[in-house]
Amino acid sequence: MVLTKEKKGMLERKLAKYTRKNPLDQNNIVRGPNNLVFAKEGYITVKRFIRLSILRTREEYHCIGKFTIKEFTGINNNNDDDSEDETKNMFPQDT
């Protein structure tokens, strides 16, 4: 029990430090469906495992592009019956 409280305190301190270093700028985010928050700009990366030997591997990340989100369209954030129909239209299925 004591270990859990210590770990919680450590995580709270790390979160406070991170928040001070990287404040959330409202001008650099886009609000999405279900109260999700996305960065307006970011990088697309792929992770690749490099085999060093039979038992050892190393992870490498490669940047393959940059993206920009301007807004989300076609998604209704309200909880009415039409929102399910809009989602079906966004992702048509073969019949």
The 8 nearest C-alpha neighbors of each residue, nearest first, counted from 0:
[[1, 3, 2, 4, 5, 6, 7, 8],
 [2, 0, 4, 3, 5, 6, 7, 8],
 [1, 3, 5, 0, 4, 6, 7, 8],
 [2, 4, 6, 0, 1, 5, 7, 8],
 [5, 3, 7, 1, 6, 2, 8, 0],
 [6, 4, 2, 8, 7, 3, 9, 1],
 [5, 7, 9, 3, 8, 4, 2, 10],
 [8, 6, 4, 10, 5, 9, 3, 11],
 [9, 7, 11, 5, 6, 10, 4, 12],
 [8, 10, 6, 12, 7, 11, 5, 13],
 [11, 9, 13, 7, 12, 8, 14, 6],
 [10, 12, 14, 8, 13, 9, 7, 15],
 [13, 11, 15, 9, 10, 14, 16, 8],
 [14, 12, 10, 16, 11, 15, 17, 9],
 [15, 13, 11, 17, 12, 16, 18, 10],
 [14, 16, 18, 12, 17, 13, 11, 19],
 [15, 17, 13, 19, 14, 18, 12, 20],
 [18, 16, 14, 20, 19, 15, 21, 13],
 [19, 17, 15, 21, 22, 16, 20, 14],
 [18, 20, 16, 17, 21, 22, 15, 14],
 [19, 21, 17, 18, 16, 22, 15, 23],
 [22, 20, 18, 19, 17, 23, 16, 24],
 [21, 23, 18, 19, 24, 20, 17, 25],
 [24, 22, 25, 21, 18, 27, 28, 26],
 [23, 25, 26, 27, 22, 28, 21, 38],
 [24, 26, 27, 28, 23, 29, 22, 38],
 [27, 25, 24, 28, 29, 39, 23, 38],
 [28, 26, 39, 25, 24, 38, 29, 40],
 [29, 27, 38, 39, 37, 25, 26, 36],
 [30, 28, 37, 39, 36, 38, 31, 70],
 [31, 29, 36, 35, 37, 34, 28, 32],
 [30, 32, 35, 36, 34, 29, 71, 33],
 [31, 33, 34, 76, 35, 74, 30, 75],
 [32, 34, 35, 31, 76, 30, 36, 77],
 [35, 33, 32, 31, 36, 30, 76, 37],
 [36, 34, 31, 33, 32, 30, 37, 29],
 [35, 37, 30, 29, 31, 28, 34, 38],
 [38, 36, 29, 28, 30, 39, 35, 31],
 [39, 37, 28, 40, 27, 29, 41, 36],
 [40, 38, 68, 28, 67, 27, 29, 37],
 [41, 39, 67, 38, 66, 68, 42, 65],
 [42, 40, 66, 65, 38, 67, 43, 39],
 [41, 43, 65, 64, 66, 44, 62, 40],
 [44, 42, 64, 65, 63, 62, 41, 66],
 [45, 43, 62, 61, 63, 42, 60, 46],
 [46, 44, 61, 60, 47, 62, 43, 63],
 [45, 47, 60, 59, 61, 58, 44, 48],
 [46, 48, 59, 58, 60, 49, 45, 61],
 [47, 49, 58, 57, 56, 59, 50, 46],
 [50, 48, 57, 56, 51, 58, 47, 59],
 [49, 51, 56, 52, 55, 48, 57, 53],
 [52, 50, 56, 55, 49, 57, 53, 54],
 [51, 53, 55, 54, 50, 56, 49, 57],
 [52, 54, 55, 51, 50, 56, 49, 57],
 [55, 53, 52, 56, 51, 50, 57, 49],
 [56, 54, 52, 51, 53, 50, 57, 49],
 [57, 55, 50, 51, 49, 48, 58, 54],
 [56, 58, 49, 48, 50, 59, 55, 51],
 [59, 57, 48, 47, 49, 46, 60, 56],
 [60, 58, 47, 46, 48, 57, 61, 49],
 [59, 61, 46, 45, 44, 47, 62, 58],
 [62, 60, 44, 45, 63, 59, 46, 47],
 [61, 63, 44, 64, 43, 42, 45, 60],
 [64, 62, 44, 43, 61, 45, 65, 42],
 [65, 63, 43, 42, 62, 66, 44, 41],
 [64, 66, 42, 43, 41, 67, 63, 40],
 [67, 65, 41, 40, 42, 68, 64, 43],
 [66, 68, 40, 39, 69, 41, 65, 38],
 [69, 67, 39, 70, 40, 66, 29, 38],
 [68, 70, 67, 39, 71, 29, 40, 28],
 [71, 69, 68, 72, 29, 30, 31, 39],
 [70, 72, 31, 74, 73, 69, 68, 30],
 [71, 73, 74, 70, 75, 31, 69, 89],
 [72, 74, 75, 85, 71, 89, 86, 88],
 [75, 73, 72, 76, 85, 71, 86, 32],
 [74, 76, 82, 77, 73, 85, 32, 78],
 [77, 75, 32, 74, 78, 33, 82, 31],
 [78, 76, 75, 79, 82, 81, 80, 74],
 [77, 79, 76, 80, 82, 75, 81, 83],
 [80, 78, 81, 77, 82, 83, 75, 76],
 [79, 81, 82, 83, 78, 84, 77, 85],
 [82, 80, 84, 83, 79, 85, 75, 78],
 [83, 81, 85, 75, 84, 80, 79, 86],
 [82, 84, 86, 85, 81, 80, 87, 79],
 [83, 85, 87, 81, 86, 82, 88, 80],
 [86, 84, 88, 82, 87, 83, 89, 81],
 [85, 87, 89, 83, 88, 84, 82, 90],
 [86, 88, 84, 90, 85, 89, 91, 83],
 [87, 89, 85, 86, 90, 91, 84, 73],
 [90, 88, 86, 87, 91, 85, 73, 74],
 [89, 91, 87, 88, 92, 86, 85, 93],
 [92, 90, 88, 87, 89, 93, 86, 94],
 [93, 91, 94, 90, 87, 88, 89, 86],
 [92, 94, 91, 90, 87, 88, 89, 86],
 [93, 92, 91, 90, 87, 88, 89, 84]]
